[in-house]
């Protein structure tokens, strides 16, 4: 018998007078599912992340892929300079407020029925997943995929980097990184490991040889590493099942 496809729908919820959008996918089963907020990369809620949400749903999680750009629409980013300028201009407080609203929305869905809610994110989304795990109440586990850890400078939009806030980590954390990632120096990963160990946090960090940035993104042939992606996926799902129940 073929597996039953997850249910899915575009959704919206309010936040301080704004309408925040996303894409939800969930198992078509009568039992309540643990919840998961998925934060996409800098380009926003693409079909790739809708597909990843469905994959998590097939593993048993009610998954909400958050539209980071519900207000302004997705950015036009023709090159890496544009990417870095866009990231520097994003206000962390706004993004984390949207994440907090998304966590509350998932926790209130009938499909989750009060079960635990985790967070996962990729690239920019991985950065915000870790920031949220340090600052947003109600998050029970965090899986961050190649999320950047250090800000080049602190600004009013970006007052504290993930490394700055790491001592405040409030839930179990899994960090998945590529050993050849030019955006995340190995020294930053090791500094994160040192901070979390010193503070007595529950965490796991995996660094995959032969993989760079965006190794899980199967829409990017330049970056995708199928073997690494498969291993990391199993690790992520097992971690979320263990900590979200």
C-alpha positions in Angstrom: 0.0 0.0 0.0 1.3 3.4 -0.9 1.9 5.9 2.0 -0.8 8.4 2.5 0.3 11.9 1.5 0.3 14.6 4.2 -2.5 17.2 4.2 -1.3 20.7 3.4 -2.6 24.2 3.0 -1.6 27.9 2.8 -2.4 29.5 6.2 -2.4 32.9 7.8 -2.4 34.3 11.3 -2.3 37.8 12.9 0.5 39.5 14.5 0.2 43.1 15.8 -2.1 44.2 13.0 -0.2 42.4 10.3 -1.1 39.1 8.6 1.6 36.5 8.6 1.5 33.8 6.1 2.9 30.3 5.8 2.4 26.9 4.4 1.3 24.1 6.8 1.6 20.3 6.2 0.5 17.6 8.7 0.0 13.9 8.9 -3.5 12.8 8.0 -3.8 10.8 11.2 -6.3 11.0 14.1 -3.6 11.3 16.8 -2.2 14.7 17.8 1.2 15.5 16.2 4.2 17.4 17.7 4.6 20.8 16.1 7.4 22.3 14.1 8.1 25.8 12.8 10.3 25.8 9.7 12.2 29.0 8.8 13.4 29.2 5.2 16.6 30.6 3.8 17.1 34.2 2.7 15.1 33.8 -0.5 11.9 33.0 1.4 9.1 30.4 1.2 10.0 28.7 -2.1 8.5 25.4 -3.4 11.6 23.7 -2.0 10.6 24.6 1.6 7.0 23.6 0.9 8.4 20.3 -0.1 10.6 20.1 3.0 7.5 20.9 5.2 5.7 18.0 3.6 8.6 15.7 4.2 8.6 16.6 7.9 4.8 16.0 8.0 5.3 12.6 6.5 7.6 11.9 9.5 4.8 12.8 11.9 5.2 16.5 12.6 2.6 19.3 12.0 5.0 21.6 10.2 4.5 25.3 9.4 6.9 26.8 6.9 7.0 30.5 7.7 6.8 33.2 5.1 9.4 35.7 6.4 8.3 38.2 3.8 4.6 38.2 4.4 4.6 42.0 4.4 6.9 43.0 1.5 7.1 39.9 -0.7 10.2 37.9 -1.5 13.4 40.0 -2.2 15.2 40.2 -5.6 18.7 39.0 -4.9 20.8 38.8 -8.1 24.1 38.2 -6.4 25.8 37.5 -3.0 26.4 41.2 -2.4 22.6 41.7 -2.6 22.1 38.8 -0.3 24.4 40.1 2.4 22.9 43.6 2.2 19.4 42.2 2.5 20.4 40.1 5.6 22.1 43.1 7.2 18.9 45.1 6.8 16.5 42.5 8.3 15.4 43.5 11.8 15.9 40.6 14.1 13.2 41.8 16.4 10.6 41.6 13.7 11.6 38.2 12.5 11.7 36.7 16.0 8.4 38.3 16.8 6.9 36.5 13.7 8.5 33.3 14.8 7.0 33.7 18.3 3.6 34.2 16.7 4.1 31.1 14.5 5.0 29.0 17.5 1.8 30.1 19.3 -0.2 29.4 16.1 1.2 25.9 15.8 0.7 25.2 19.5 -3.0 26.2 19.2 -3.8 24.1 16.1 -6.1 21.2 16.8 -3.7 18.9 15.0 -1.1 19.4 17.7 -3.5 19.4 20.7 -1.0 21.0 23.0 1.9 18.8 22.2 5.5 20.2 22.1 6.6 22.6 19.3 10.1 22.7 17.9 11.9 24.9 15.4 14.1 24.2 12.4 15.7 26.4 9.8 18.1 26.6 6.9 20.9 29.1 6.3 19.4 32.5 7.4 16.5 30.4 8.8 19.0 28.3 10.7 20.5 31.5 12.2 17.0 32.6 13.3 16.1 29.1 14.6 19.0 29.3 17.0 18.2 32.9 18.0 14.6 31.9 18.6 15.7 28.9 20.7 17.5 31.4 22.9 14.7 34.0 23.1 11.3 32.7 22.2 9.2 30.9 24.9 7.5 27.6 24.0 10.2 26.0 21.8 11.1 22.5 23.0 13.8 21.6 20.5 15.9 23.3 17.7 17.5 21.9 14.6 19.6 24.4 12.8 20.9 23.6 9.3 24.1 25.6 8.4 22.9 28.7 10.3 25.4 31.5 10.4 26.7 32.2 13.9 28.6 35.5 14.0 27.6 39.0 12.8 30.2 41.1 11.1 28.9 44.0 13.2 26.2 44.7 15.6 23.6 47.2 14.6 20.1 48.3 15.8 18.7 45.7 13.4 21.0 43.0 14.5 22.0 43.8 18.1 23.1 40.3 19.2 24.4 37.4 17.1 23.7 33.7 17.8 27.1 33.4 19.5 26.2 36.3 21.8 22.9 34.7 22.8 24.0 31.1 22.9 24.4 31.1 26.7 20.6 31.7 26.9 19.7 28.5 24.9 16.5 27.3 26.4 16.0 23.9 24.7 17.9 21.0 23.2 19.8 22.1 20.1 21.2 20.2 17.1 23.5 22.1 14.7 24.2 20.6 11.3 27.1 22.1 9.4 29.3 21.4 6.3 33.0 21.2 6.9 33.6 23.2 3.6 31.1 26.0 4.3 32.8 29.3 3.4 30.0 31.3 5.3 30.5 29.6 8.6 34.1 29.3 9.8 35.0 26.2 11.7 36.2 28.4 14.6 32.7 29.8 15.0 31.3 26.3 15.3 33.9 25.4 17.8 33.2 28.6 19.8 29.5 27.6 19.8 30.4 24.2 21.1 32.5 25.6 23.8 29.8 28.0 25.0 27.1 25.4 25.1 29.3 22.9 26.9 30.4 25.5 29.5 26.8 26.5 30.1 25.7 22.9 30.6 23.2 23.0 27.6 21.8 19.9 25.9 23.2 20.0 22.4 24.6 18.0 19.5 26.8 19.4 16.7 27.6 17.5 13.5 30.1 18.7 10.9 30.0 16.8 7.7 33.2 16.4 5.6 32.7 17.0 1.9 29.7 19.3 2.3 29.5 23.1 2.1 26.7 25.5 2.6 23.1 24.5 1.5 24.1 20.8 1.3 20.5 19.8 1.9 19.0 21.9 -0.9 18.2 19.5 -3.7 17.2 22.4 -6.0 20.8 23.6 -6.0 23.0 21.1 -7.9 26.1 23.2 -7.1 25.6 22.7 -3.3 23.4 19.6 -2.8 25.2 16.6 -1.4 22.7 13.7 -1.5 24.6 11.3 0.8 25.2 13.9 3.5 21.6 15.2 3.2 20.2 11.7 3.7 22.3 11.2 6.9 21.6 14.6 8.2 17.8 14.2 7.6 17.8 11.0 9.7 19.7 12.7 12.5 17.3 15.7 12.5 14.1 13.6 12.5 15.5 11.3 15.3 16.5 14.4 17.3 13.0 16.0 17.0 11.2 12.8 17.8 13.3 12.3 20.9 12.8 15.8 22.2 9.3 16.6 21.0 7.9 13.2 22.1 
